[in-house]
Amino acid sequence: MALVLLTGASRGIGRAACVSLGRAGHRVFATMRDLGKATELLAITREESLPISVLAMDVDSDESVRRGINEIINEYGPIDVLVNNAGIERHGSVEELAFKEFKAVMETNYFGAIRCIQAVLPSMRTRGSGCIINVTSIAGRLSFSPMGSYAASKFALEAISEALAQEVKELGIRVAIVQPGIISTDMANDITDASAKSVYPHSRRLAGLIDASLRTPTYPEVVGNKIRDIIESDSPQLRYPVGPDAEPFFAWRTSMIDEQWIDYWATTNDQTWYTSVKRDFGLDV
């Protein structure tokens, strides 16, 4: 059984992954910024006597990450698996979204993952084993408004993951990228609220697309179980699209050249866009 450190464990995919791993017998250290949000995970852990410990760790802080990981290693031994799941989402047009929000998204989603990777790699390299799983998104491979800031952070995490995989493969360390599609989480449901005023039409279009997808929801447990499967395998596979719409989204994007994709989302007439999405992707938005 592996000793697993997972970030962003308070809800959604992170919590589901912790429960899946704990039920499989793995020793899980579930980390989050605010321990006040651990109520449901702690209740499941107590009820099922799962090997899960909940710890406070802020991936935005060098000191918090260093202290948290050192405490685990000193008391329990080396970390076998790091799951970088912590993430935030801010949506808005490039013009209208506050600059501080761009920085916040990159700080958590990209730099936060790097902090954790750099903290666990020395011991993994010394042992010649380990696994690093970075949770990105379909937005790590395709970008659409108004999620430019989020997609930028996930594109960056995909790029650094690919470079890291090249660096550590011969050291016996695996790197995997998990790419969830639209999953029924608080984050996804927040995007369906298109009440914010914008001079651009894309917010309400994306809200409609996600709302349509969530009518047949895919739950976080699907992603949590995939993370467990990756840990328990020895596959060298790098990318894992997860959810019934992940591969179709990628196929939708690759069916168009860049200029066509831009034109698709740039359509000024809402009804034309809605009709096109239903025709090409099968969603009534």
C-alpha positions, 0 to 999 in steps of 0.5 A, a space after each residue: 500500500 502506498 503513502 499518498 499526499 493529496 492536495 485540495 482534499 476538502 471537496 469534489 475530486 479531492 475528497 472522492 480520491 481520498 475516500 477511494 484510496 482509503 477504502 483500498 487500504 492506502 495511507 492517505 494524507 488529505 491536505 487543504 487550506 481550511 480544516 473547517 471544510 473537512 467535516 464530510 471527509 472526517 465523518 466518512 473516515 470515522 464511520 468507515 475507519 479509513 487510513 486517512 489523516 487530514 492536515 492543513 496545508 496551503 499550496 500557495 505558501 512555500 513555508 506551509 508546503 515545506 512544513 507539511 511535507 516534512 512533518 509527514 516524512 519525519 513521522 511516517 516515512 517517505 511519500 510514495 505518491 503526490 496527487 496535485 489536485 488543489 485548484 481554483 477557478 476564476 472566469 471572465 473575459 481577458 478584458 474584464 477579469 481583475 489582474 489579481 484573479 489571473 495571479 491567484 489562479 496561476 499561484 494555486 493551480 501551477 505554482 502550488 503544484 510545483 512547490 509540492 513537486 519540488 518538496 517530494 522529489 529529492 526523497 523520491 529520487 534518492 529511493 528511485 521510486 515514486 509517482 506524481 499525478 497532476 490533475 489538470 482538465 480538458 481545459 489543459 488541452 483546449 481553451 475557450 472564453 471566458 475560462 482563459 485564466 483557468 485554461 492558462 494555468 492548466 496548459 502550464 501544468 500540462 507543459 511542466 508535467 510533460 517536461 518533468 516526465 522526461 526528467 524523472 522517468 529514468 529515475 524510476 518515478 512516474 508522472 501522470 496527468 489526469 484530465 477530467 471533463 465536466 464533473 458535477 462539482 461545486 466549481 462546475 455548478 458555479 460556472 453555470 451562474 451567468 448572472 455577472 454582467 459582461 460586454 461579451 456573450 461567452 459567459 452565458 454560452 459557457 454557462 449553458 453548455 455546462 448546465 446542459 452537461 450537468 443534466 446527466 452528471 458525472 460525479 467526482 468518484 469517477 475521477 477519484 477511482 481513476 486516480 486510484 487505478 493509476 496509483 495501483 498500476 505500473 503504466 507509463 501512460 502520461 495523459 488520462 482523459 476522464 469522464 464520458 465527455 473528455 475524449 469527445 471534447 478533444 475530438 471536437 477541438 481537433 476536428 477544427 483548425 485554430 481559426 475555425 475554433 476561434 470563429 466557432 466561439 466568436 460567433 456573435 449570434 447566440 442562436 447560431 452558436 447554440 444550434 452549432 453546438 447541438 449539431 456538432 457536440 450533441 448538447 442542447 445548451 
